């Protein structure tokens, strides 16, 4: 077989392999977005249109898939949080960042819920989630540098009330509208941050 033909065959195989791998990742994400928060390898394979053996050729276990999905999502996930004009008064910045986080949580809630459903058994997801929480904390520090001047316990409280978990409780368990949820969190931030700075 001529070298050119060998290279073309190898390139074709590589492209097919890459397409299959991407299809598996996209299938996992599609299932999560549909509310299948703990998809199985078989469900993902069926959605991707590949055989189960093909799945395990690309991903030796679900942990390997989780790592690939996390890498695939990282830029788009961070983009929905790391936006907005960070200038202005403290009041303006508090309102802006709460609205941005609320919009971001609405957009990414299915991924959060799927992650929560599997955290107990996945070291990859535990590590990824912890890293994401650190990044959100740093992002909030960039928005509100005043946080450095308040007591630690208040800082921890602010992390809690700006979290997905708190947002989800307001929206789902307490059945609050998006507008009301934003208002609640803004009020809490004012009481925890502004009152302390003014005392």
N, C-alpha and C positions, 0 to 999 in steps of 0.2 A: 504494500500500500504506500503510495507516495506520501512524503512528509506533509504536504499541504492537506491531503485528505485526512491524515491522522490528526492534525491540529484542528481541522474543521469538526471532526467527530468528537474530539475532546471538548472543544468549545461548546458544541451542542449539548453534550451531557452536562457540562457545568451550568449552562443556562437553564436547562430543565430542572436541575437540582436546586438552583437558586429560586426558580419560580415555585417549586414545590414547598421549599422552606418558607418563602414569603406567604404562600397560600395558607400554610398551617398557622402561622402567626396571626394573619388576618382573620382566619376562621375562629381562633380562640377569642380574639377581641370581639368579633361579631356576636358570638354566643354570650359573652359577658354583657354586652350592650343590650341583649335581648332578655337579660335577667337570669341566664344560666350561670350562676356565680361560681359553681364548682364543676366546670365542664370536664368530662373524661377524655382520655386519649382517643377513644373510639368515636365519641361525639365530634371531636375536633377533626379527626380524619375524615369522617363522613361529610362534614361541612366543607372541608378543603377539597374533597374529591380525590383523595389519595388513600392508598391502603394503609392499614395499621402498621405493616412492616416498614413502609416508607416513612411513616411518622417516626418510628424508633430508629431509623437510619439517620434522621436529621437531629433527633432529640432523644438522648439515651434514657431520660426520665422526665417527669413533669417539672422538676426543679430546673433542668436545662431549658425547658420551654419558658418557664417563668422569667429566667434571666434574659432570654431573647426578647420576650414581650416587653420587659422593663426597659431594655436598651432601645427598643423600637419606639416606645412611648415617651422616653425621657424629654426630648426636645419639645415636643408638642405640649406635654404636661407642664413643663416649666414656663412655656410661653404664655399660658393663660393666667399665670400668677405674676410673672415678671413684666408687667405692663403698667402704663399710667404715669402721669406727671407727678413727681414727688416733691414739688415745691408748694408753697402756700402756708397758710396758718395751720396750727395743730388741728383746729376744728375741721378745716378743709381736707387735710390729709387723713384724718380718722374716717370721715365720711367716704372719701374716695377709696381707701384701701378696703374698707368693709364691703363696699359694693363690688369691688373687683374680686375679692375672695368669694363673695356670695355667688357671683356669676360663674367663677371657676369651679366652685363646688357643684353647682347645678350641672355644668358641662361634664364633669368627670365623676359624678356620683356612682355610676355603675361600676367603674373601675375601682373606686374606693370600697364599695360594698363587696365586690368579688375578692379584693385583697383581704378585707376583714374576715371573710368567710373561710379563708385558707391560711391565715397567719399562724394558727396554732400548730400547723404541721410543716410549714415551709421556712427553712432557714434563709433561703434566698429572699423571700418576701419580707421576712422580719428585718433583714439587713437593709433592703431597699426602702421599706417603709420608715425605718428609723432615720435613714439618710434624707428622705423627703421631708420628714418633720424638722430636721436640723436646718434644711434649706429654707423652709417656710419661716422658721424662727429668725434666721438671718435676714430674709427678705423683709420681715416685719420690722426688724431693727433698722433697716435702710429707710423704710417709710417713716418710722417714728423713733428717731435717735433719742428722744426724751425718755425712752424706756430704760436707758442706762442709769437714770437718776432716781429710780424708784426702788423700794425694797424688793428683795428676791421673791417673797411670797406673792406680791402683787404681779410681778412679772410672770410667774408661773400661772396665776389666775388668767392673765391676758392671753397666754398661749392656749389655755383651755377654752376660753370663750371665742377665740378666733379659729378654732379647729373645725375640721369636717364633722367630727362627732357631735359637737354642740350645734352646728348648723343643721345637721340631719335630724337631731332631736327636735329642734324648733319646727322644722318643715314637715316632718313625718309624724312623730309621736305626739307633738303638741298641736299639729295641724295649723301652723301659722303660715300666712302668706309670705312670699319673698320680701315684700315691702316691710311687713311687720317684723320679720326676722332681722332685717338690716337695722331697723329702728331699735330693736332690743339690744343688739350687739353694740351699736354706736353708744347707746345710753350706758351700758356697762363699761365700755372703754373710757367714757368720760368720768365715770365715778371712780374707776381704778387708777386712771392716769392723771387726769387734770386735777382732781381734788387733792391728790398726793403732792403734786408739783406746787400747788398753791398754798399748801399748809405750812 
